[in-house]
Amino acid sequence: MPWPPVPALSAFAVLSGVLAVVDARTRRLPDAIVLPGGAVVVLLLGAAALAAGEPARFAGVGSGALSAFAACLAVRLARPGAFGGGDVKLAAVCGAVLGWGGLGAVASGIVLAFLAAGIGAAGVLLAGRRGASIAFGPFLLFGAWWRVITGL
């Protein structure tokens, strides 16, 4: 990965750490953190695309954000109460980051998040905690970071 997205990934790392802890503790992803943090990440990705001389990358960032948002919004609408609005907004931020690498990276990162959450939910059930909820935000972040680390 070229150097220009490093500031955006640094901001995303800080945002990821904060949101993972908040969601794990409260089962909420506050707009006061997700929206401004996501805006900073997207702006830095746009600057990275221009700095790299690849403005088309910014189109990938936008389409990644939109596709991840749409996919997770569909899940939220299909299963009200099982998926929060904060998760949908965080999916857009994750999709923007993954969009740097193309729609394949977006799709695989989001699918990986759902698979990891399924494994986590199975663990909760095996532990005998039926009815317990799990925070989805950390799984979204896991899926996004897995794709970033393994190469967009």
N, C-alpha and C positions, 0 to 999 in steps of 0.2 A: 504494500500500500504506500503511495507517495506521502511525503511529509505534510502537505497542506491540511488534511483533516485532523491532524494531531490536536490543535486547540479545541475543535468541536468534540473530539473523543474525550479530551480531558474534562470538558464541561459536562459531557454525558456521564463520565465516571463519577463525578461529584454528585450529580443529580441522581444517578443510580443508587449510590450508597445511601443517600438521604431517604429516597422513596422506598427502598427495600426495607429499611428499618421502620419507617413510619407505617407502611402497609402491614408488615408483620406484626407490629404492636397494636395497631388500631383497626385494621381491615378497611382502611380508607386511604385514598390518594388525593390529597387536597389540591383543588384548583390553584390555590395560592402558591403552590410549589410546582405543580406539573406545567401550568401554562407559561409562566415566565421562564422557567428552566428550559422547557421545550422550545420556546421562541429563541432563546440564546443559542441553543444547539443548532437550530435550523439556520439562523443568521450566520453562524460560524461555518456551517457546511456550505452555505452560499458563497461566503468569502473564500473558502477553500477551493471551491469549483472555479472561481474566477482566478485565484492565485495559481492554480494548476493549469490555467488556460483551457479548461474543459467545462464551459458553461452548460453543456448537455448533462453533466453530472447533476446539476441542480434540478433538471427535469426529473431525473431518477429519484432524487430526494423527495420531490413533491409527489410523484406517483407512488413512491413507497409509503409515504405518510398517508396518502389517500386510500391506498389499497388495504393497508393494515387497519386503518380506522374503519373502513367499510366492512371488512371481514369481522372485526370484533363487535361492531355495532349490530351486525346481523345476529351474532350469538346473543348479544344482550336483549335484542328484541324477541328472539326465539325462546329464550329462557329468562324471563324477568325475575330479578332477585338473585339469580345465580352468578351474575356478572355485573360489576359496577360501572358507572359512568367514568370514574377515574381510570379504570382499566382500559376503556375505549380510548380515552385521551392519551394515556401512556403508550398504547399500541401505536398511535399516530407518531409519537416521538421516536419509538423504536423503529417503526417503518421508515421514518426519515433517515435515520442513521444507516439502516440496512439498505436503503435505496441508493446509497453511494455505490454499492456493489451490484445493483440491478434488482429486478423483480424476483429473480431466483433466490437471491439472498433474503429478500423480504419474506417470501413464501416459506422458505426452509426455517428461518428464524422464528416465525409465528407458529408454524407446525411444531417445531421443537418445544416451544413454550407450552403448547397444549399437551404434548406427550409427557413432558416433565411434570406438569400439573396433575395429569392423570395418575402418574406414578406416586406423586405426593398424596393425592386423594386416596389411592389404594392403601398407602401406608397408614393413613389416618383410620381407615376402615379396619385394617388388620390390627390396629392398636385398640380396637374396640370403642372408638370414639364416634359412633354413628351420630349424624346430625351436626358434627363440628364443621366449621367453615375453614377454608384455607384462603390465604391471601394470594391472588393471582399475579399481582404486580411483580414480586420477586421472580416468578417463573417467566414472565415476559422479558424481564431484564436478563435472566439467564439465557434465554433463547437468542436475544440480540447479541449479548457479549460472546456467546459461543461462536456465533457466525463471524463476529469481528475478529476474535482471536484466531480462529481457524482460517481466516482469509475470506474477505468479501469477494 
